[in-house]
Amino acid sequence: MKDSFTILYPYRSETTYKQLSQDALHDLGLDAVCKSLTDDAKEQKMIMNVISQMTADPRVSAYRQKVFADILALPELRTKMTELFDKMEFIRNFGTMHKSSDEELGLWHLFHRLDELSDYIKCVEAMRECLSDERIQSQGLTDLRNYINELYDEAYFAEMKQDIAALKVKASDVQSVTLGINVNERFEAVSMGLVSVNSKPFKKSGIVSNFADALSKGDKIQDTSDWDGDMHYHQIDKESKSGILEFMKNEGGMLMVQTTNAVDTRTKSTIVNAMAGDASIGSTFYLETVINKMLGSLVKKLRDTLTKYANVAIVNISQLIPEFVYYIRFAEFIGRLTDEGARFCEAQVADEGGADMTARGFYNLKLAVNLEDKSEIVPNDLDFDSDHTLYILTGANRGGKTTITQAVGQLYVLAQGGISVPAESLSYRPVDCIYTHFPADEDKTMDLGRLGEECIRFKEIYSDCTADSLVLMNETFSTTSFEEGYYIARDSVRALMEKRVRTIYNTHMHKLASDAEELCRGTDGARVASLIMRSDGGKRSFKVEVASPEGMSYASDIAKKYGVTYEMLTGRKES
């Protein structure tokens, strides 16, 4: 059997992945975005699992991006594949393929498996047809088409399909089964065997009258046990000491005549036809038990063969369903937002030696989902380069600092997942992981206190991050006094500069931002820059700009707007 195929994780033997934490996914608003992709909790979990695995290998994001471009551009492919996956999932969840117990499964069960396998083969054939679309350009889907063709040929699906059809035709001709029973002198059954499988039902169904006819006419009692034609005898039980009545009861098979003690013993040993209705079910179970015992090795061989082919269909093909669902759900989601006026683009991996990120017209996807009027989206520009490795972001409360910080993280997650990004353009160098340091829930800080918890969490992030990472900090070390928080924050920034980690640190510590130039003195690598949420006459613009912090002037504008300056409150001018 061929190795499994993937359209999400190419170069697996050469690539290392790191896992985004659940806190990071939440801090970036990606859990909310996933809920907008699908209502299915299982699919949400699967998509979150994909986007949480990150690698700095640029080949992976480029490979995924081309697969996504095909799926985004071919809505009919998405529709057909979704229908096929729904059918395959239905068969897998409600069919008999997943059962494997030899004791529970018999010949009748195998015929059901034949039907299911036939349906799977049809799904695989339909998948081949979908992927034969000449408009498909990505290496991922082209390789998948070749993989499925090879799988189909190596598994002899075409031959298997013909065998299933022929076997079903033959099975549909079976109308009755003739059994032979060996008895001793006391007319006790000692063994049983299959005489023939017939294409016509018995004309005379009364077993008692058939037996009586055989005894009354000497010529009907054969003087040999040999069978004519191609009928064969298959012994299934060694000699038994019990009578035929007890034998049949133990097999749970034919319906017996139940009698009182006064009933003649000859009647007790008589087997009659099963009654109509539910009573006939026992006959079917009994017949299945008998045939399975007689054809035990044949049934097992057939079951093993079906399991082999079923594994090809289920394991090798079905495992692709979650990967396709990932691309399809994002394509549908982006298609809807584009129709509503949102803008997306294909990200480009930066050339060697270029800027680590050049983003133009980007915005927060979580915020955009909740905006009814997409024209209200405020786009922003931002670069990570040699002069801007670590940003200290300041601005007014509710001015958009957290929103812009989230948006930068979203760009990397989506771009590296191969998905179109919410921006006019994006050139970037992939990161190996994203680390977020946002305020923790109070129940997580009870033992250590807020400051203690923040310090421990930052130390863990610093130990794990590399020069290929992205660190996003939101009001870190702001739970203590300004003086204490400032000195801890300053040392943390200096340490991050040593590692040259791309960082956005949004904070109310305007003094820390004012120290940016001083922090850069004497360094020959990473540099710190002050980034502000620009204000226009005290009004929030939600636009970022590389500039000195404007905390005092912004506060002054707000104070004047609401009449709380000393002069406006007292009516006196300061001397």
N, C-alpha and C positions, 0 to 999 in steps of 0.2 A: 504493500500500500504506500502511496506517495506521502511525503511529509505534508503537514498542514500548511495552508497558504494564508497570507495576511495582506490586507490592503491598508493597514495602519502602522505596522511595525517592521519596515524593511531594514535590512542590514542588522538583523538581530544579534548575530554573533560579534558584531563590531561596535555595538552601541550600548551605552550605559544610560539608564534612566534614574531620575530622582523623583520622589513622591511629594507633591504639594500636600501640606497638612489640611485637615478639614477646616481648621481656623482660617488658613490662608484663602481657601475657596470661598468661605463665608465673607471674610473681610473684603474680598474683591467683588462681591455681589454675584458670583458665578452660580451659586445655588439658586438664586432668584431667576437668573437667566435660563437655567436648565428647566425650571418649572414653566417657563414660557415656551420652551421647545416642544414639550409633550406633557400630557396629563398622566401618562403611564409611569408609575413609581419605579417599576423595574427598568424602564428605559432611562429615566432620570439618573438612576444609580449607575447604570452602565456608561452614560455619557460623562458623568462626573468622574468616573474612574479613568476614562480616556484622557480627559483634559488635565487630570491631576498628575499624569506621568510626563515628565519633561526631560528633554535631552538637548544639549547644545550642538548636536550634530546637525549642520545645516541641510544635509542631504535628506533627512527625514521630513522636515517641514516642506521642502521643495517637492518631494514625492507625494506627500499628502495633498499639497495645494493643487497639483495637477489632477489628482483623482477627484477632488472636490469640484474643480472647474468643470469636469465632464458631467458630474451628477447634477450640478447647478444648471448647466446649459441644456440638459436633456430631461425635461419634466416627464416625458412619456416613459423613459427608462425607470425613473423613480416610481411611477405608478405601477408598472408591470412587476418590478422587483418587489414592491410592497405586497402586492397581491400574492405573489409566489411565496414570500416569506410567511404571510399569514396562513397559507395553506399548509406549508411545511410545519409550522408551529402547531397547528391544529392536529395534524396527523401525529406529531411527536407527543403532544400532551394527552390526547384522547385515544390514541391507537394502542396496539399491543406490542410495538417494537421494543419498548423498554423492559418488557418482561423476559426473564431468561430461565426460570426454574423448570428443570426437566420434569418434576413431579406435577407441576400445574399445567404445563403446555402439552397439547396433543396434536393429532393430525388436523382436526377441525381448526384449531388455533393457527396452524401453519398456513391454511388456506386464506385466513384473514390477513396474515402477514404478506402473503403473495399479493393480495389486493393493495395493501399499503405500499409495498415495495414498488409495485407498478405505478402508483401515484407519485412516489418519490422520483422514479425515473422520468416521468413526464415533466416534473418540476425542473429536473436537471436539464432536460432537453429544452425547455422553455427558457431557462437561464442562458444556455448556449446561444439561443436565438437572439435574446436581448443584447448580449455582449458582442454580437456580430455586427452591430451598428457601425457603419463606416465613419461616423462622426466622432467616435471615441478616439482620443489622442493620448491619454495618459499611459505611462508605462504600467502603472498599477492595474488598470482595467484590461489592458492588452495582455499582460502576463496572466491575469486571472482567466481570461478567455482561453489562452493556451493551456493553462493548468486544468481547467474543467474538461477541455477536449481530450487531454491526455488521460485524465482520470476516467472519463467515460469509456475511452478505448481500452485502457488497461483493466478496468473492472468488467469488461465485456458486457456493458449495459445493453447494447443492441441485441446481443445473443440472448442475454437474460430476459429481455423484454419478449422475445419470440418464445422462449421456453415457458414463461409465465402464461402467455396467451394459449399455448398448446396444452399445458397442464390444466388450465382452467376449463378448456373445452372438454378434455377427457374427464375431468372431475364432474362436470355438469351432466355427463352421460351415466353416472353411477345412480342406479335406481334401487338396487338391493345388494345384499351381501349374503353369501351362503356359508354357514359355519358347519363344521363336522365335530361330533362329540363321541369320544371313545367311552364305553361303559364296561363294567365288570359283570359277573354273573348275578349280582344283586341289583343290577341296573343303576349303579352308582357311577357318576362321571369321574373318570380318571385323567382325562386330558381333552383339550379342545384345540381346534385348528381352523384356519381359513381355507375353505374349499374353492370359492370363486367370488369375483366381483362382477355383478351383472348389470347390463344396460336396460333391463326390464324389471318391473316389480313382480313379486309373486302374485299369481292369479288366485291361489287358494291360501287364505291367510290363517285358517284354523289349524294350529299346530297339533291339537288333539286328533282331529279328523285325519290329518296327513299321516300321523303316526298309526292310527287305527287302520288306514288303508294299506300302509306298508306291511303291517302284521297279517292282515286278512288275505293278502295276495302274495303267495310265496315268491313269485318272480320279482317282487320289488325289494326283496332282501338280498343284497349282493353277497356273493361268497368270497369276495376279496376286498382288501382295503385300498387297492390301487385306484388311482384316479385317471380318467381318460383325458385326452386333449392336453392343454397346458396348465391344468389345475395342479396346484401344489399344496402340500400339507406342511404347516409350520407349527410345531409343538410349542406350547407356551407355558405349560405347568407340568411339574412332576406329579406322579400318582398321588392322589389325595384320598384321605380316609373318610372325608365327609361326603354326604349324599349331594345330589344335584340341587335340592332345595336349599341346603345350607350354603352351597357354593355360590348360587345365584344371589342369596341374601348378602353374603360377604362382599360380593362384587358391587353391590348397590345398584343392580341393573334392572332386569325385567320386573314388572309388577307381578307379585305373587297373589294367588287366591288365599286370603286369610280365612281360616276356619275355626270353629269351636272344637272342643274335645270330641264332640259327637260325630264330627264329619269323618267320613271314611278316609283311611290313610292313603288310599290310592289317589284320592282327590288332592291331598296335601302335596303330592309330588308332581302335580300337573302345573305346567307353565302356560298361562293364557296370554292373549294379545293385550298390549297396554291400552288402557282406555283413552278416549279422546280428551283433550284438554291438558292440564298441567301434568297428569300422570304420564304422558308420553315423553316428558323431558327425561325421566329416568332411563328410558330405553336408549335415548341418544347418548347419555353419559356412559351407559353400560357398553354400548357398541364402540364408543371411542376408547374405553379402557381396554376392551378386547383387542381391537385393531392395533392400538399403541403397543400392547405387549407382544403381539405377533410380529409387528413391523418395527420393533424397538430400535434396532440398528439403523434401519432405513430412515425412520423419523428423526433420529439424532443427527444423521448425516445431512438430511435436508435442512434441519434447523441450523446446523453449523454453517451450511452454505448460505442460507438466508441471512444469518447474523453477519457474515463477512460482507455481503453486498449492502446490507442495511447500514453497517458501520461506515462504508464508503459514502453512502448518501447522507447519513445523519451526522457523523462526526466531521467528515471533511467539508461538507457543503454547509451544514447548519451552523457551524461555528463562524461562518462569514456573516451571518444575519446581524449580530450586534454591530459589526464594523460598518456594514452598509447602513444600518439604522442611524448610526452616529452622523454619517455624511448626509443622509436623506433628511433627517430632522433639522439640521442646521440649514440645509438648502431651502427647505420650506419656510423656515423662520425668516431667513434673510430675504427671501422672495416677498414675503408679506410686508416686511418693514420697508423694502425698496419701493413697493407699490404705494406705501403710505408717505413716501417722500424722504426716507432716510438714505444716507449715502454710504456705500461700502466700496472697498478696493482690494486688489490682490497685493499682499505685502511682498516686498523684495528683500532677499538676503543681501546685506551690505557687502561690498567688495572688500577684499583683504586690505587692511590699513585705513579704511574709511571710517566715518563716524559710527559709533555704536548704535545710535538711533537718530533718525531724522523723520519726525512725524508732523504731518501737515493736516489741519482740519479734522483732528480726531475728537471723539466725544465718548461719554460714558454710556455703554450699551444698556445697562440696567435702567438708567435714567430715561433713555430714549424709549424703552418699552412702555414706560408709564406715562409718556407724554402723548396726549391725543393729537396735538398739532405738532408734527415733526419740524415745522419751520421754527419752532421755539428752541431747537437745539443750538447751543452755543459751542462752536468748534474752537479748538485751540491748536497751537503749534508748540513743539518742544524738541530739543536736541540733547543727546548724550554724546559728548565728544571730549577731547583732551582738556578743554577749558571748562567743561561742565560735566563732571563725573558725579558729584554729590550736590543735590539741591536742598537748600533750607527754605521751605515754603511757608510764608506767613500771609496773614490777611484776616479780615473780619470774621466773626462767627457767622456761620451759614453763608459764607461767601463762596463756597465751592471747593475748599481745600481737599476735603475727603473725596469728593466726587472726582477731581482731577487725578488724585493719587490712585484711586481705584481704576480709572480709565487707562492709565499707563500699564498697570498690571494686566488688564483685560487684553490690551493690544498684543502683548507677548504670548499670552495663553492661546488666543485665537490664531495668531499668525503661525505659531509653532504647531498648532493642531491642524494646520492646512486650511483653515476657514478664512473667508473674506473678513477684513477688519473694518470697524466703524471709523473711517478716516478718508480723506481725499487721497493721501499717499502715505506710505510707510516703508522706510528702508531701515533694517535693523540687523544686529548681530545676535543670534539666539542665545538665550540664557540657559544655564543648567538647572536652575530652580528659582522660585520666587519665595522670598521670606517676608512675612508681614508682622508688624508689631503694632497692633491696634489695641485700644482699651479692652481689658478682659472683663468678663462678667464678674459681679461681686462675689458669687459663690466660689469662684476659683482663687480668690485672693484673701479669704478669711484667715487661713493659717499663717501666711507670710506677710499679710498686709499688702496694699496696692504697690507701694514702692519696691518692696522685697520681691514680689512676683514679677514686676517689670524688669528688675535687674537680672533675675535668674533667666527669664525668657530671652532677654537681649543677649546674655552671655552664650546661650545655646545657639541662637541665630548666628552670632559672630563666629562661633567655632565651626559651624557647618558651611557658611557661605564662602564663596571663592571670587576671584576676579571675573568669573563668568556668570555670577549671580546677579539678581535684582533684589534690593532690600527696600521695602516700603514701610515707613514709620509714621504713625498717626498719634500726635500728642503724647509721645513717649516721654517719661519722666516728668509729667506735669501734675502728678498727684501729690507732690510734696511742695515745700515752699519754693519760691522762685530761685533763691540763692542756691539751695541744694540741688534742685533740678537742673539748673543752668550748668553747674560744674560737672555733673554726671553726664549731661548731654554733650558738653564740649569734648570731654575725653572720649566719648563714644564716637563722635564724628571724626576725631583725629585717628582713632583706631580703624575706622572704616576707610579712611583715606590711605592708610598703610596697605590695605588689601586691594585698593583701587576698585571697590565695588560700586556699581551703578546704584545710586540711592536717591530717594525722595523722602525728606524728613519734614513733615508738616507740623508746625508748632506755633504756639503763641509767644515763644521766647524771641522777641524781636532783637534782643541784644545778641543772641546766638547768630542770627542772620547778619547782623551788623559786623560780626567778627569774621565774616567770610574771607575778606581780603587778608586779614592778619593770619588766619589759619593756613592760607596758601603760601605764606612766606617760607622760604627755605625748602619747599617741596619741589621735586622734579617730575612728579607723576600726576596722581589724581588731584583735581582741584575742586574747591567748594565754590558754589555760586548762590547768591540770594535770588529767590524766585518769589514773586508776590502775586496775589490775586488783586488785579488792578481795580481801583475805584474811580468813578467819575463824579466828582463833586459829592462824595458821600454815598453815591448809589452803587450797589454791587453790579459789576459787569460780567462776572464769572469768566473773565479772561486772565490768563497768566502772562507774566512779563518778567524777564530777567532785569531786576532793578533792586536798589536798596530798599529795605523795609520802610513802609510808610505808616507804621503803627500810630505814631503821635498825630500826624496830619490827618489820618483817617478818623481817629477818635475825635479830633477837633471838629471835623466836618459833621460828624454824627451829633456832637454836643450842640453845635450851632443849629442843626436841623430841628432838634427837639427842645431847644431853648434852655439848656442846662449849663451854659457858661456862667462864670461868676458875674460878669457884666449883665447878662440877660436875666439872671435870677435876682440880683440885688439892685440893678439899675445904676450901679456905680462903675466907674472906670478904674482899672487898676493903675496905680501910680508907677 
